[in-house]
Amino acid sequence: MSWVIARGGTIVYKSDWTSARNIAAFLDRFEKGRRHRPTSGTVGPYVTEQVEYRDIDRPAFYRLLLRNGPRALTEFQRAEEIWRLRDEG
């Protein structure tokens, strides 16, 4: 999970999977939105949800996961097995 929390503790970004590039783009949009002064004189927040697609390169993902230690890889692979069994019903 990735989270961005604004001053005052408001969650302004939450993602199950993300990248540094996505977070940087969000922060840029968030700051521009906060500074924007519309002709109406008022700016208000709104919430969005979106689905994005990414390459699924399992071997590369596992190699990167190993940077967190062998237990991280083992636990993730066990979770994948649980998800697979759950999907099979």
C-alpha positions as CSV (number, residue, x, y, z in Angstrom):
1,M,0.0,0.0,0.0
2,S,1.1,3.5,-0.7
3,W,-0.5,6.5,1.1
4,V,-0.1,10.3,0.9
5,I,-1.4,12.1,4.0
6,A,-2.0,15.8,3.9
7,R,-1.4,18.2,6.8
8,G,-4.1,17.6,9.3
9,G,-4.1,13.9,8.7
10,T,-6.4,13.7,5.6
11,I,-5.7,10.8,3.4
12,V,-5.4,12.3,-0.1
13,Y,-3.9,9.3,-2.0
14,K,-4.2,5.6,-1.4
15,S,-3.1,2.8,-3.7
16,D,-2.8,-1.0,-3.5
17,W,0.1,-1.0,-6.0
18,T,1.8,2.1,-7.4
19,S,5.1,3.5,-8.6
20,A,7.2,6.5,-7.6
21,R,6.2,8.1,-11.0
22,N,2.4,7.8,-10.2
23,I,2.9,9.3,-6.7
24,A,5.0,12.2,-8.1
25,A,2.3,12.9,-10.8
26,F,-0.4,12.9,-8.1
27,L,1.6,15.2,-5.8
28,D,2.1,17.6,-8.8
29,R,-1.7,17.6,-9.5
30,F,-2.6,17.9,-5.9
31,E,-0.4,20.9,-5.3
32,K,-1.6,22.6,-8.5
33,G,-5.2,22.0,-7.4
34,R,-4.6,23.5,-4.0
35,R,-3.0,26.6,-5.6
36,H,-5.6,27.0,-8.4
37,R,-7.8,30.1,-8.0
38,P,-10.9,29.7,-10.2
39,T,-13.1,32.5,-11.4
40,S,-15.8,31.4,-9.0
41,G,-13.4,32.1,-6.1
42,T,-13.8,28.6,-4.6
43,V,-11.9,25.3,-5.0
44,G,-13.3,22.1,-3.7
45,P,-11.9,18.6,-3.5
46,Y,-13.4,15.5,-5.1
47,V,-12.6,11.8,-4.8
48,T,-11.7,9.6,-7.8
49,E,-11.0,5.9,-8.3
50,Q,-9.2,4.6,-11.3
51,V,-7.9,1.4,-12.7
52,E,-4.4,1.4,-14.3
53,Y,-2.6,-1.4,-16.1
54,R,1.0,-2.5,-15.7
55,D,3.3,-5.1,-17.1
56,I,3.3,-8.3,-15.1
57,D,6.9,-9.5,-15.1
58,R,6.8,-12.0,-12.2
59,P,10.6,-12.9,-12.3
60,A,11.6,-9.2,-12.2
61,F,9.0,-8.5,-9.4
62,Y,10.4,-11.4,-7.3
63,R,13.9,-10.1,-7.8
64,L,12.9,-6.7,-6.5
65,L,10.9,-8.2,-3.7
66,L,14.1,-10.1,-2.6
67,R,15.6,-6.7,-1.8
68,N,13.3,-6.8,1.3
69,G,14.7,-10.1,2.3
70,P,13.9,-13.8,1.6
71,R,10.9,-13.8,4.0
72,A,9.2,-11.1,1.9
73,L,9.4,-13.3,-1.2
74,T,8.3,-16.4,0.7
75,E,5.3,-14.6,2.2
76,F,4.2,-13.1,-1.0
77,Q,4.4,-16.4,-2.9
78,R,2.3,-18.0,-0.1
79,A,-0.3,-15.2,-0.5
80,E,-0.4,-15.9,-4.2
81,E,-1.1,-19.5,-3.5
82,I,-3.9,-18.5,-1.1
83,W,-5.4,-16.2,-3.7
84,R,-5.2,-18.9,-6.3
85,L,-7.0,-21.4,-4.1
86,R,-9.7,-18.9,-3.2
87,D,-10.3,-18.1,-6.8
88,E,-10.7,-21.8,-7.6
89,G,-13.5,-21.9,-5.1
